[in-house]
């Protein structure tokens, strides 16, 4: 009898919660925000993460909190997302923070550094190692509240028009690369170029650049790099993991109801995990017209660069 009473009571509780949900939703304000992404629409991983996040937020708030997602270049150029959020041109942004190391090298720690952590280590540092607190304090100076949203895990070493056999082969190569890795490779003669994802293919096709790295097999295939560059190298030692982040204008964040804040952060965390898992499932290259050297070329080149570690160490000291 008591068991039946408990079940009945539980049923009443569930019904009550269901009836209360619309009332809670009705008591919340309608909020419509815009999100500027640094990524092209063709990428259902990185760009798609923002769309999935927006859908989860809308579903959890009975469409009271709506977020429209715009690809790089639709509202602002891909590399001006940070400025757009800082200046409240848009309420939200989604980007890879190492695009902005020209403003301050500290941005790299919200994303990745050469020979740095893997995805699990980055996640542990951000959530339990004090990383989030440090980065939040840093982003506050840019009028931004940052939320990690996505991690590609380890990346490939890029698509190259010619084979790399010695360190001398790197000299003068115009290489599309983001973050601090380009500065390190610059010491070996590489001419680093930072180009948005949607503009890489035409730059490779026209010969504006000689090589390009992006993420890994799935995204790289979607962007078509194999059609114009035949050598696909790995690993990308400059990106043992790459964390993407959502940027929220600090003033807008402060005005957002606490419930919406929690829902937005929860949706971002879900996509942080989801992207990492999707990258694992899709991390395979289906040969079409390219060739995948098993790191022997770049390994040999770096082995001959006896001052490579010294160069990296000096660069680390310069940005410390």
C-alpha positions as CSV (number, residue, x, y, z in Angstrom):
1,X,0.0,0.0,0.0
2,X,2.8,2.4,0.9
3,X,4.6,1.5,-2.3
4,X,1.4,2.4,-4.3
5,X,1.2,5.7,-2.4
6,X,4.8,6.5,-3.3
7,X,4.3,5.7,-6.9
8,X,1.1,7.8,-7.0
9,X,2.9,10.6,-5.2
10,X,5.7,10.4,-7.7
11,X,3.3,10.5,-10.6
12,X,1.6,13.6,-9.1
13,X,5.1,15.2,-8.8
14,X,5.9,14.5,-12.4
15,X,2.6,15.9,-13.6
16,X,3.1,18.9,-11.4
17,X,6.6,19.5,-12.9
18,X,5.2,19.2,-16.4
19,X,2.4,21.6,-15.7
20,X,4.9,24.0,-14.0
21,X,7.3,24.0,-17.0
22,X,5.2,26.2,-19.3
23,X,4.6,28.6,-16.4
24,X,8.3,28.9,-15.8
25,X,8.9,29.5,-19.5
26,X,6.1,32.1,-19.6
27,X,7.7,34.0,-16.7
28,X,11.0,34.4,-18.6
29,X,11.6,37.2,-21.1
30,X,12.0,36.8,-24.8
31,X,15.7,37.2,-25.9
32,X,16.9,37.2,-29.4
33,X,20.7,37.2,-29.9
34,X,23.0,37.0,-32.9
35,X,26.1,34.8,-33.0
36,X,29.0,35.5,-35.4
37,X,31.1,32.4,-36.2
38,X,34.6,32.4,-37.5
39,X,33.9,29.2,-39.4
40,X,32.3,28.5,-42.9
41,X,28.8,26.9,-43.2
42,X,30.2,23.9,-45.0
43,X,31.7,22.6,-41.8
44,X,29.0,20.7,-39.8
45,X,31.5,20.2,-37.0
46,X,32.7,23.6,-36.0
47,X,30.1,25.8,-37.6
48,X,27.5,23.2,-36.9
49,X,28.3,23.2,-33.2
50,X,26.9,26.7,-32.9
51,X,23.7,25.7,-34.6
52,X,23.3,22.7,-32.3
53,X,24.0,24.9,-29.3
54,X,21.4,27.4,-30.4
55,X,18.8,24.7,-30.9
56,X,19.4,23.3,-27.5
57,X,19.0,26.7,-25.9
58,X,15.7,27.3,-27.8
59,X,14.3,23.9,-26.9
60,X,15.2,24.3,-23.2
61,X,13.5,27.8,-23.1
62,X,10.4,27.0,-25.1
63,X,11.8,29.2,-27.8
64,X,12.0,32.2,-25.5
65,X,15.8,32.5,-25.9
66,X,16.7,32.4,-29.6
67,X,20.1,32.6,-31.2
68,X,20.7,33.2,-34.9
69,X,24.0,31.9,-36.2
70,X,26.0,33.6,-38.9
71,X,29.0,32.2,-40.7
72,X,32.3,34.1,-41.0
73,X,31.9,37.1,-43.3
74,X,28.1,37.3,-43.1
75,X,28.1,40.0,-40.4
76,X,31.8,40.5,-39.7
77,X,34.9,38.9,-41.2
78,X,36.0,35.6,-39.6
79,X,38.9,37.2,-37.7
80,X,36.9,40.1,-36.4
81,X,34.5,38.0,-34.3
82,X,36.3,38.9,-31.0
83,X,36.1,42.7,-31.8
84,X,32.4,42.3,-32.8
85,X,31.5,40.8,-29.4
86,X,33.7,43.1,-27.5
87,X,32.0,46.1,-29.1
88,X,28.5,44.6,-28.8
89,X,28.0,44.5,-32.6
90,X,26.8,41.0,-31.9
91,X,26.0,39.4,-28.5
92,X,27.8,36.1,-29.2
93,X,30.8,34.8,-31.1
94,X,32.3,31.4,-31.7
95,X,35.9,31.2,-32.7
96,X,39.4,29.7,-32.0
97,X,41.1,32.2,-29.7
98,X,44.6,31.6,-31.2
99,X,43.4,33.7,-34.1
100,X,44.0,36.7,-31.9
101,X,47.5,36.1,-30.6
102,X,48.5,39.2,-32.5
103,X,46.6,41.2,-29.9
104,X,48.1,39.2,-27.0
105,X,49.8,35.7,-27.0
106,X,47.7,34.8,-23.9
107,X,44.8,34.1,-26.2
108,X,46.6,30.9,-27.3
109,X,46.1,29.3,-23.9
110,X,42.3,29.4,-24.5
111,X,43.0,27.4,-27.6
112,X,46.3,25.6,-28.1
113,X,50.1,26.0,-28.0
114,X,52.8,24.1,-29.9
115,X,53.8,20.8,-28.2
116,X,51.0,21.6,-25.6
117,X,48.3,19.5,-24.0
118,X,46.0,17.0,-25.5
119,X,42.2,17.4,-25.4
120,X,41.7,15.6,-22.1
121,X,44.4,17.6,-20.4
122,X,43.1,20.9,-21.8
123,X,39.6,20.1,-20.5
124,X,41.0,19.1,-17.1
125,X,43.0,22.2,-16.8
126,X,40.1,24.4,-17.8
127,X,37.5,22.8,-15.5
128,X,39.6,21.7,-12.5
129,X,43.1,23.2,-12.9
130,X,42.3,26.9,-12.6
131,X,42.4,27.5,-16.4
132,X,38.8,28.8,-16.6
133,X,39.4,31.3,-13.8
134,X,42.6,32.6,-15.4
135,X,41.0,32.9,-18.9
136,X,37.8,34.5,-17.5
137,X,40.0,37.2,-15.8
138,X,41.9,37.7,-19.0
139,X,38.8,37.9,-21.3
140,X,37.2,40.4,-18.8
141,X,39.6,43.0,-20.1
142,X,38.1,42.5,-23.5
143,X,34.5,42.9,-22.2
144,X,33.9,39.2,-22.9
145,X,32.6,36.2,-20.9
146,X,34.2,33.1,-22.5
147,X,32.7,29.5,-22.5
148,X,34.7,26.6,-24.1
149,X,32.6,25.1,-26.9
150,X,34.3,22.4,-28.9
151,X,37.7,20.7,-29.2
152,X,39.1,19.1,-32.4
153,X,41.6,16.9,-30.5
154,X,45.0,16.3,-32.2
155,X,45.2,17.8,-35.7
156,X,47.0,16.9,-38.9
157,X,50.1,18.6,-40.3
158,X,48.5,20.0,-43.4
159,X,48.4,19.8,-47.2
160,X,51.6,20.5,-49.1
161,X,52.2,21.0,-52.8
162,X,55.6,19.5,-52.5
163,X,57.2,16.8,-50.4
164,X,59.2,17.9,-47.4
165,X,62.4,15.9,-47.2
166,X,64.8,18.3,-45.4
167,X,64.6,21.4,-43.3
168,X,65.8,23.4,-46.3
169,X,62.6,22.4,-48.0
170,X,60.7,24.5,-45.5
171,X,62.4,27.8,-46.4
172,X,60.2,30.2,-48.2
173,X,57.1,28.0,-48.1
174,X,54.0,30.1,-47.7
175,X,52.0,28.1,-45.2
176,X,48.5,28.8,-43.9
177,X,48.7,28.2,-40.2
178,X,47.0,29.7,-37.1
179,X,48.3,30.6,-33.7
180,X,51.9,30.4,-32.3
181,X,52.9,27.5,-34.5
182,X,53.4,29.9,-37.4
183,X,55.8,32.0,-35.3
184,X,57.9,28.9,-34.5
185,X,58.0,27.7,-38.1
186,X,59.0,31.2,-39.1
187,X,62.3,30.6,-37.4
188,X,62.9,27.7,-39.9
189,X,62.1,29.8,-42.9
190,X,58.4,29.2,-43.3
191,X,56.3,32.3,-44.3
192,X,53.2,31.9,-42.1
193,X,49.8,33.1,-43.4
194,X,46.7,33.3,-41.3
195,X,43.7,32.8,-43.6
196,X,40.0,32.0,-42.6
197,X,38.8,28.5,-43.3
198,X,36.5,29.5,-46.2
199,X,39.3,31.3,-48.0
200,X,42.0,28.6,-47.9
201,X,41.0,26.5,-50.9
202,X,41.1,29.4,-53.4
203,X,44.4,30.6,-51.9
204,X,45.9,27.1,-52.5
205,X,44.3,26.8,-55.9
206,X,45.7,30.1,-57.1
207,X,49.1,29.5,-55.6
208,X,48.9,32.4,-53.2
209,X,50.0,29.8,-50.6
210,X,52.1,26.6,-51.0
211,X,50.6,24.6,-48.1
212,X,47.8,24.8,-45.6
213,X,46.7,23.1,-42.3
214,X,43.1,23.2,-41.0
215,X,41.9,20.4,-38.8
216,X,41.8,16.8,-39.9
217,X,40.5,14.4,-42.6
218,X,36.8,15.1,-42.3
219,X,36.9,18.9,-42.3
220,X,39.8,19.0,-44.8
221,X,38.0,16.8,-47.2
222,X,34.9,19.0,-47.1
223,X,37.1,22.0,-47.9
224,X,38.6,20.1,-50.9
225,X,42.3,20.6,-50.2
226,X,43.2,17.2,-51.7
227,X,42.3,18.6,-55.1
228,X,45.1,21.1,-55.2
229,X,47.8,19.8,-52.8
230,X,48.9,16.1,-52.9
231,X,51.0,15.6,-49.7
232,X,49.1,15.3,-46.4
233,X,51.4,15.3,-43.4
234,X,50.9,14.4,-39.8
235,X,51.1,15.0,-36.9
236,X,50.4,18.7,-36.4
237,X,52.7,19.2,-33.5
238,X,51.5,22.8,-33.2
239,X,48.0,21.6,-32.3
240,X,47.9,18.5,-30.0
241,X,44.3,19.7,-29.3
242,X,42.4,22.8,-30.4
243,X,39.7,24.3,-28.2
244,X,37.1,26.6,-29.6
245,X,35.2,29.0,-27.5
246,X,31.9,30.9,-27.3
247,X,32.3,34.6,-26.6
248,X,29.5,36.5,-24.8
249,X,29.5,40.3,-24.5
250,X,30.0,40.9,-20.8
251,X,27.2,43.5,-20.6
252,X,24.7,41.3,-22.3
253,X,25.7,38.3,-20.1
254,X,25.0,40.4,-17.0
255,X,21.5,41.2,-18.2
256,X,20.7,37.6,-19.1
257,X,18.4,35.8,-16.5
258,X,20.3,33.3,-14.4
259,X,18.2,30.5,-15.8
260,X,19.3,31.4,-19.4
261,X,22.9,31.7,-18.3
262,X,22.8,28.2,-17.0
263,X,21.1,26.9,-20.1
264,X,23.6,28.6,-22.4
265,X,26.6,27.3,-20.5
266,X,25.1,23.8,-20.4
267,X,24.5,23.8,-24.2
268,X,28.1,25.0,-24.8
269,X,29.5,22.2,-22.6
270,X,27.4,19.6,-24.5
271,X,28.9,20.8,-27.8
272,X,32.4,20.8,-26.3
273,X,32.0,17.1,-25.7
274,X,30.0,16.4,-28.8
275,X,32.6,17.9,-31.2
276,X,35.4,15.9,-29.6
277,X,33.5,12.7,-30.1
278,X,32.5,13.5,-33.6
279,X,36.1,14.3,-34.5
280,X,37.2,10.8,-33.2
281,X,34.5,9.1,-35.3
282,X,35.3,11.0,-38.5
283,X,39.1,11.1,-38.1
284,X,40.0,9.0,-41.1
285,X,41.2,9.9,-44.5
286,X,39.7,8.2,-47.5
287,X,42.3,8.6,-50.2
288,X,41.2,10.3,-53.4
289,X,43.9,12.1,-55.2
290,X,46.3,12.9,-52.3
291,X,49.1,11.0,-50.6
292,X,49.6,10.7,-46.8
293,X,53.3,10.6,-45.9
294,X,53.6,8.9,-42.5
295,X,55.5,11.9,-41.0
296,X,58.8,10.7,-42.3
297,X,59.3,13.8,-44.3
298,X,58.7,16.3,-41.6
299,X,60.3,14.1,-39.0
300,X,63.5,14.0,-41.0
301,X,63.4,17.7,-41.6
302,X,63.0,18.5,-38.0
303,X,65.7,16.0,-37.0
304,X,68.1,17.9,-39.1
305,X,67.1,21.2,-37.5
306,X,69.4,20.8,-34.5
307,X,68.5,24.2,-33.2
308,X,64.8,23.6,-33.3
309,X,64.3,23.1,-29.6
310,X,66.5,26.1,-28.9
311,X,64.4,28.2,-31.2
312,X,61.1,27.0,-29.6
313,X,62.6,27.7,-26.1
314,X,63.6,31.2,-27.1
315,X,60.2,31.9,-28.6
316,X,58.5,30.6,-25.4
317,X,60.6,33.0,-23.3
318,X,59.8,35.9,-25.6
319,X,56.0,35.5,-25.1
320,X,56.2,34.6,-21.4
